[in-house]
Amino acid sequence: MMKKKTHEKEEIKDNAGNKATDNKDNTEKKENQPSNESVKTSTNGVEDTPSDTDKVKAEVRAVEEKLAEMQDKYIRLSAEFDNYRKRTLREKMELSKYAEENLLLKVIPLMDDFERARQHMDSDSDITAIKNGIDIIHNKFGEFLKQNGIKEIESLNGNFNVDLHEAVSKVQVDDNEKKGKVVDVVLKGYYLHDKVLRFSKVVVGE
């Protein structure tokens, strides 16, 4: 009877030892097995750490900020150009409208001289004084034209030139030296600097 109890106790000890050994082996396996929570693997097999994600987000945010800055600059530049275009157009219209202002201011004194001459013609019987007054106005007007780059085309007794003259008629001349030349000026022509402002209307000898 005593032997039987001893044998049962030994079996219980063996079973307990085996369970302890199994538990120890399972614990070691669990410790060696990597945890799914500690390491995340991306679809391409490369570890995707939190630091890499933050870096990508920072780069995206920097690109978005740069794009917003460029859009703002474009809008400002477009508005400035539109304002410049409108201002230039307005200034051009005003310049075209008032371009002759300075010229006309210089002409007005000549009109004053003509007004005074007309008053003297009504009250003064001295023809010589009236003539002298008209000569003075004529000279002043001629000087005014010269100051503004206008000068007369010298045509009389010169060779006929289609670039300067417009022949209104031809007349027979006895002197051979006058053939093909301007024998009379019907209407004077003028230069504006080096450009023909108005052609001279002339009579040509033949």
Backbone hydrogen bonds, N-H to C=O, Kabsch-Sander energy under -0.5 kcal/mol:
donor,donor_aa,acceptor,acceptor_aa,energy
5,K,1,M,-1.6
6,T,2,M,-1.7
7,H,3,K,-2.1
8,E,4,K,-1.9
9,K,5,K,-2.1
10,E,6,T,-1.8
11,E,7,H,-1.8
12,I,8,E,-2.1
13,K,9,K,-2.1
14,D,10,E,-2.2
15,N,11,E,-2.5
16,A,12,I,-2.3
17,G,13,K,-2.2
18,N,14,D,-2.5
19,K,15,N,-2.3
20,A,16,A,-2.1
21,T,17,G,-2.2
22,D,18,N,-2.5
23,N,19,K,-2.6
24,K,20,A,-2.1
25,D,21,T,-2.3
26,N,22,D,-2.4
27,T,23,N,-2.1
28,E,24,K,-2.1
29,K,25,D,-2.1
30,K,26,N,-2.3
31,E,27,T,-2.1
32,N,28,E,-2.0
33,Q,29,K,-1.6
39,V,35,S,-1.1
42,S,46,V,-1.7
45,G,42,S,-1.7
48,D,40,K,-1.2
49,T,47,E,-0.8
52,D,49,T,-0.6
53,T,49,T,-1.4
54,D,50,P,-2.0
55,K,51,S,-1.8
56,V,52,D,-2.0
57,K,53,T,-2.3
58,A,54,D,-2.3
59,E,55,K,-2.1
60,V,56,V,-2.5
61,R,57,K,-2.5
62,A,58,A,-2.2
63,V,59,E,-2.2
64,E,60,V,-2.3
65,E,61,R,-2.2
66,K,62,A,-2.2
67,L,63,V,-2.4
68,A,64,E,-2.4
69,E,65,E,-2.2
70,M,66,K,-2.2
71,Q,67,L,-2.4
72,D,68,A,-2.1
73,K,69,E,-2.2
74,Y,70,M,-2.4
75,I,71,Q,-2.3
76,R,72,D,-2.3
77,L,73,K,-2.8
78,S,74,Y,-2.6
79,A,75,I,-2.1
80,E,76,R,-2.6
81,F,77,L,-2.5
82,D,78,S,-2.1
83,N,79,A,-2.2
84,Y,80,E,-2.4
85,R,81,F,-2.6
86,K,82,D,-2.2
87,R,83,N,-2.6
88,T,84,Y,-2.7
89,L,85,R,-2.2
90,R,86,K,-2.3
91,E,87,R,-2.5
92,K,88,T,-2.4
93,M,89,L,-2.1
94,E,90,R,-2.3
95,L,91,E,-2.6
96,S,92,K,-2.3
97,K,93,M,-1.9
98,Y,94,E,-2.4
99,A,95,L,-0.5
101,E,98,Y,-1.5
104,L,100,E,-2.8
105,L,101,E,-2.0
106,K,102,N,-1.2
107,V,103,L,-1.1
108,I,104,L,-1.9
110,L,107,V,-0.9
111,M,107,V,-1.5
112,D,108,I,-1.9
113,D,109,P,-1.8
114,F,110,L,-2.0
115,E,111,M,-2.0
116,R,112,D,-2.1
117,A,113,D,-2.3
118,R,114,F,-2.2
119,Q,115,E,-1.7
120,H,116,R,-2.0
121,M,117,A,-2.0
122,D,118,R,-1.4
123,S,119,Q,-1.2
124,D,120,H,-3.2
127,I,125,S,-1.0
130,I,126,D,-1.7
131,K,127,I,-2.7
132,N,128,T,-2.4
133,G,129,A,-2.1
134,I,130,I,-2.3
135,D,131,K,-2.5
136,I,132,N,-2.1
137,I,133,G,-2.0
138,H,134,I,-2.6
139,N,135,D,-2.4
140,K,136,I,-2.2
141,F,137,I,-2.4
142,G,138,H,-2.4
143,E,139,N,-2.3
144,F,140,K,-2.0
145,L,141,F,-2.1
146,K,142,G,-1.9
147,Q,143,E,-2.1
148,N,144,F,-0.9
148,N,145,L,-0.5
149,G,146,K,-1.7
150,I,145,L,-2.8
151,K,149,G,-0.5
151,K,191,Y,-1.6
153,I,189,G,-2.7
154,E,152,E,-0.7
155,S,153,I,-0.7
157,N,182,V,-2.6
158,G,155,S,-2.2
160,F,180,G,-2.1
164,L,161,N,-1.7
165,H,161,N,-3.6
166,E,200,S,-3.3
168,V,202,V,-2.9
169,S,202,V,-0.9
171,V,204,V,-2.2
176,N,174,D,-0.6
178,K,175,D,-1.4
179,K,176,N,-1.1
180,G,205,G,-3.3
181,K,178,K,-1.9
182,V,158,G,-2.9
183,V,181,K,-0.6
183,V,203,V,-2.5
184,D,203,V,-1.2
186,V,184,D,-0.6
186,V,201,K,-2.2
187,L,201,K,-1.9
190,Y,198,R,-1.6
191,Y,151,K,-3.2
192,L,195,K,-3.6
193,H,149,G,-3.2
193,H,191,Y,-0.6
194,D,192,L,-0.5
195,K,192,L,-2.0
197,L,190,Y,-2.3
197,L,195,K,-0.7
198,R,190,Y,-2.0
200,S,164,L,-2.2
201,K,187,L,-2.3
202,V,166,E,-2.2
202,V,200,S,-0.7
203,V,184,D,-2.8
204,V,169,S,-2.3
205,G,181,K,-2.6
206,E,171,V,-2.7
